[in-house]
Amino acid sequence: MAENQTPRQLVKNLLQGIAPQRPLFLPIVFARGARIENLAFRDFLSSPQKIFNSLRQIRGHLRSDGITCYFDPLLEAEELGAEAQWDASGAHRLLRWPLHDPSSEFAAEMPDEPKGSRVVVAVEVIRRLKAVTREDCLLTAGITGPITLAAQLMHLDLANPLRYADILSSTLDLTASAVSGIARAFVEAGANVIFLREDVTPILSDEDAEDWSSRLGTALNIVRFYEALPVLLLTSPLANPEALETIAAQSWDCVVCFSLDEVSAEQIATISRMGPGKAGIALPINWFESGATETASSELLRQAVSEILPAIVTTAGDMPASGDFERLKRMWEDMRQ
């Protein structure tokens, strides 16, 4: 694959609708930094200097097209009033909501510009990395998408498939506003790529998909205004086969990344019809667990890259500290050949 354009040039081309010469390789690697700094994840999330130091080490080892400046799946929920209950090790947490209904009570309290302490931490990390990075390195950050955030606020049971119609319109208004505010803070600080992460993709009609796209519109416009690339990251298998057709047929003003977990050749063909540079690939985290079969996953990746011509290859979430990073590097090298 051609390598003569820098990652930032490739982003500029994508924003202009020009398919890239090669996919951008932007795996999400953030939590591993806590292990590098020998910190509990709880403490790591609040230390701009520790995050900055560890991410520069990760970048030197992985040699990807970018750095994951901040990636916390519960940041937005805490911004909206949830309280985190950490375990004794400071590695894992659960959300606890106040007794009142957050979907109604917090709507009037959500600030236009988020002031939460960890949003400030994320912004500071982005600013520090912007000062020392060059054209060959993109600064990326993750934000929880409006559907996933709404599911958190409404305490929805995700053990069963979620229907888009089950989500209150007022809650989606709130979460879309929160997403837009945090996206603005990150791109103003200098982020080049924003992952809008949806951990749940509901059963939805064509009209539902249009509504979802419309609610994302403000955030996407803000990101693009700052010449950054918005990416809708679908981290889990879709709720039903028809959802893929519905999503692929929608006109998105962003790159849409699909998880390759349980994807069939027919589904790859469906994604490829979106056109070069319109879709991306998210590598399932379980591909990098101990004992995972590397041959099968590498073959599926090669097929997907060949047929989809993706704009981005990323991971379906944050790589765990125990993940096989050498395997991740080998997959990247295979794609470059």
C-alpha positions in Angstrom: 0.0 0.0 0.0 1.1 3.6 -0.7 2.8 5.2 2.3 3.8 8.6 1.0 1.0 10.6 2.6 1.1 11.5 6.3 -1.8 10.5 8.6 -3.0 14.1 8.8 -3.0 14.4 5.1 -5.1 11.2 4.9 -7.6 12.8 7.4 -7.8 15.9 5.3 -8.6 13.8 2.2 -11.3 11.9 4.0 -12.9 15.1 5.1 -13.1 16.1 1.4 -14.5 12.8 0.4 -11.3 11.4 -1.1 -10.7 7.7 -0.4 -7.4 7.1 1.4 -4.4 5.4 -0.2 -4.3 3.0 2.7 -6.4 2.6 5.9 -5.4 4.6 8.9 -4.3 2.2 11.7 -5.7 3.7 14.9 -6.1 1.0 17.6 -7.5 2.2 20.9 -4.7 1.8 23.5 -5.3 3.8 26.7 -5.8 1.6 29.8 -2.4 0.0 29.3 -0.8 3.3 30.3 -1.9 2.7 33.9 0.1 -0.6 33.9 3.1 1.2 32.4 2.9 3.9 35.2 2.2 1.3 37.9 -1.0 3.1 38.8 -4.6 2.0 39.6 -6.8 2.9 36.6 -8.8 5.2 38.9 -5.7 7.3 39.7 -4.4 7.1 36.1 -7.6 8.7 34.8 -6.9 11.9 36.9 -3.2 12.4 36.1 -2.5 14.3 32.9 1.3 13.9 33.4 1.1 10.1 33.9 -1.2 9.7 30.9 1.1 11.9 28.7 4.3 9.9 29.7 2.7 6.5 29.2 1.1 7.3 25.8 4.4 8.5 24.4 5.9 5.1 25.4 3.0 3.2 23.8 3.3 5.2 20.6 7.0 4.4 20.4 6.4 0.7 20.7 3.3 0.3 18.6 4.1 2.8 15.7 0.5 3.2 14.8 -0.9 6.3 13.0 -2.1 7.9 16.2 -2.3 8.1 20.0 -5.4 7.5 22.1 -5.3 10.6 24.3 -8.3 9.7 26.4 -10.8 6.8 26.4 -13.1 6.3 29.3 -16.5 4.6 28.6 -18.1 6.1 31.7 -16.8 9.7 31.5 -20.0 11.1 30.0 -22.3 9.3 32.5 -20.2 10.8 35.4 -20.4 14.2 33.7 -24.2 13.8 33.9 -24.3 13.0 37.6 -23.5 9.4 38.0 -21.2 8.3 40.8 -18.5 5.7 40.3 -18.1 3.0 42.8 -14.6 1.6 42.5 -13.4 -1.8 43.8 -10.6 -2.0 46.3 -8.0 -2.2 43.6 -9.1 0.9 41.8 -9.3 -1.1 38.5 -13.1 -1.6 38.1 -16.2 0.4 38.9 -19.9 0.4 38.7 -22.2 3.4 38.2 -24.6 4.5 40.9 -27.3 7.0 40.0 -29.0 9.4 42.4 -32.5 8.3 43.3 -34.2 10.7 40.9 -34.5 10.0 37.2 -31.4 11.4 35.4 -33.2 11.5 32.1 -35.5 14.2 33.3 -33.7 15.9 36.2 -30.4 16.5 34.6 -31.6 17.9 31.3 -31.8 21.4 32.8 -28.4 21.1 34.5 -26.2 19.9 31.6 -23.8 22.8 30.8 -23.2 23.9 27.2 -19.5 23.4 27.8 -18.6 20.5 30.2 -16.6 21.5 33.2 -16.1 18.1 34.8 -12.7 17.5 36.3 -11.8 14.5 34.0 -12.9 16.4 30.9 -10.4 19.0 31.9 -7.8 16.2 32.4 -8.5 14.8 28.9 -8.3 18.3 27.4 -4.9 18.9 29.1 -3.6 15.6 27.8 -4.6 16.5 24.2 -3.0 19.9 24.5 0.3 18.5 25.8 0.5 15.9 23.1 -0.4 18.4 20.4 2.6 20.4 21.4 5.0 17.5 20.8 3.5 15.5 17.9 4.1 15.9 14.1 2.2 15.2 10.9 2.8 11.4 11.3 0.7 11.2 14.4 -3.0 11.7 15.0 -4.5 12.5 18.3 -7.6 10.5 19.0 -10.2 10.5 21.8 -13.3 8.5 22.6 -16.7 9.7 23.5 -19.7 7.6 24.4 -22.4 7.7 21.7 -25.9 9.0 22.4 -27.6 5.6 22.3 -25.2 3.9 24.7 -25.2 6.9 27.0 -29.0 7.0 26.9 -29.1 3.3 27.8 -26.9 4.0 30.8 -29.1 6.9 31.9 -32.3 4.9 31.6 -30.9 1.8 33.3 -31.9 -0.3 30.4 -31.4 -4.1 30.6 -29.2 -4.9 27.7 -29.4 -8.7 28.2 -32.1 -8.7 25.5 -32.0 -6.8 22.2 -32.7 -3.1 22.5 -35.2 -1.4 20.2 -34.5 2.2 19.2 -38.1 2.9 20.1 -37.5 1.9 23.7 -35.3 5.0 24.2 -37.0 8.2 25.3 -36.7 11.0 22.9 -36.0 13.4 25.7 -33.1 11.3 26.9 -31.6 11.2 23.4 -31.9 15.0 23.3 -29.9 15.1 26.5 -27.2 12.6 25.5 -26.8 14.2 22.0 -26.2 17.5 23.7 -23.7 16.0 26.1 -21.8 14.3 23.3 -21.6 17.6 21.3 -20.3 19.5 24.3 -17.5 17.1 25.0 -16.6 16.7 21.3 -16.2 20.5 21.1 -13.9 20.5 24.1 -11.7 17.7 22.6 -11.4 19.2 19.1 -10.8 22.7 20.4 -7.8 21.2 22.4 -6.4 19.7 19.2 -7.8 16.2 18.7 -7.7 15.0 15.1 -10.0 12.0 15.3 -13.1 11.6 17.5 -14.5 8.1 18.1 -18.2 8.2 18.9 -18.5 4.8 20.5 -21.8 2.9 20.5 -21.5 -0.3 22.6 -25.1 -1.3 21.7 -26.7 -1.1 18.3 -30.5 -1.4 18.6 -33.1 -2.9 16.4 -34.0 0.0 14.2 -36.0 1.0 11.1 -34.9 3.3 8.3 -36.6 6.1 10.1 -34.8 5.3 13.3 -31.5 5.3 11.5 -32.3 8.8 10.1 -33.2 10.0 13.6 -30.0 8.6 15.0 -27.9 10.3 12.3 -29.8 13.6 12.8 -29.1 13.6 16.5 -25.4 13.0 15.8 -25.4 15.8 13.3 -24.4 18.6 15.7 -21.4 16.6 17.1 -20.3 15.6 13.6 -20.5 19.2 12.3 -18.5 20.5 15.3 -15.8 17.9 14.8 -15.6 18.5 11.0 -15.5 22.3 11.6 -12.2 21.9 13.4 -10.9 19.7 10.5 -11.0 16.6 12.7 -12.5 13.3 11.5 -15.6 11.9 13.2 -15.9 8.2 13.4 -19.0 6.2 14.5 -17.5 3.2 16.2 -19.9 0.2 16.6 -18.1 -2.0 19.1 -20.4 -5.0 19.3 -22.2 -7.4 16.9 -25.4 -5.8 15.5 -28.7 -6.6 17.2 -30.1 -8.3 14.0 -29.0 -8.9 10.5 -31.3 -6.3 9.0 -29.5 -3.6 11.1 -26.4 -3.9 9.0 -28.4 -3.2 5.8 -30.1 -0.3 7.5 -27.0 1.3 8.8 -25.0 0.8 5.6 -27.7 2.4 3.5 -27.8 5.5 5.7 -26.0 8.6 4.5 -23.5 9.2 7.4 -21.4 12.3 7.5 -18.6 10.3 9.2 -16.7 7.1 8.9 -18.7 4.1 10.3 -16.5 1.4 11.8 -18.1 -2.1 12.1 -16.8 -4.8 14.5 -15.6 -7.9 12.6 -16.8 -10.2 15.4 -19.0 -12.9 13.8 -19.1 -11.0 10.4 -19.8 -13.2 7.4 -18.6 -12.8 3.8 -22.1 -11.6 2.9 -21.9 -8.9 5.6 -18.5 -7.8 4.3 -20.0 -7.4 0.9 -22.8 -5.2 2.4 -20.3 -3.0 4.1 -18.2 -2.7 0.9 -21.2 -1.2 -0.9 -20.9 1.9 1.2 -17.9 2.7 -1.0 -14.1 3.3 -0.5 -13.3 5.4 2.5 -16.8 5.4 3.9 -16.5 2.5 6.3 -13.9 1.3 8.8 -13.1 -2.0 10.5 -13.0 -2.6 14.3 -10.9 -5.6 15.4 -12.7 -7.5 18.2 -10.8 -7.4 21.5 -11.1 -11.1 22.0 -8.8 -11.6 19.0 -5.9 -10.5 21.3 -6.7 -12.7 24.3 -4.4 -15.6 25.2 -5.3 -18.7 23.2 -7.1 -16.9 20.4 -6.6 -18.3 16.9 -4.5 -15.9 15.0 -4.7 -17.5 11.5 -8.5 -17.3 11.2 -8.7 -13.6 12.4 -5.8 -12.6 10.1 -7.5 -14.2 7.1 -10.8 -12.4 7.9 -9.0 -9.1 8.3 -7.2 -9.5 4.9 -10.5 -10.3 3.2 -12.3 -7.3 4.9 -9.5 -4.9 4.0 -9.4 -6.1 0.4 -13.2 -5.8 -0.2 -14.2 -2.9 2.1 -11.2 -0.7 1.3 -11.6 0.8 4.8 -10.7 4.3 5.9 -9.7 3.1 9.3 -8.7 0.0 11.1 -9.2 0.3 14.8 -10.1 -1.9 17.8 -13.6 -2.5 19.1 -12.8 -0.8 22.4 -9.7 -0.3 24.6 -7.0 -2.9 24.4 -6.7 -4.5 27.8 -3.4 -4.3 29.6 -3.1 -8.1 29.2 -3.8 -8.1 25.5 -1.3 -9.5 23.0 0.2 -6.3 21.5 2.7 -8.3 19.4 -0.2 -9.8 17.6 -1.7 -6.4 17.0 1.6 -5.2 15.5 1.8 -8.3 13.3 -1.7 -7.6 11.9 -0.7 -4.1 11.1 2.4 -5.3 9.3 0.3 -7.7 7.3 -2.0 -4.9 6.2 1.0 -2.8 5.0 2.4 -5.5 2.7 
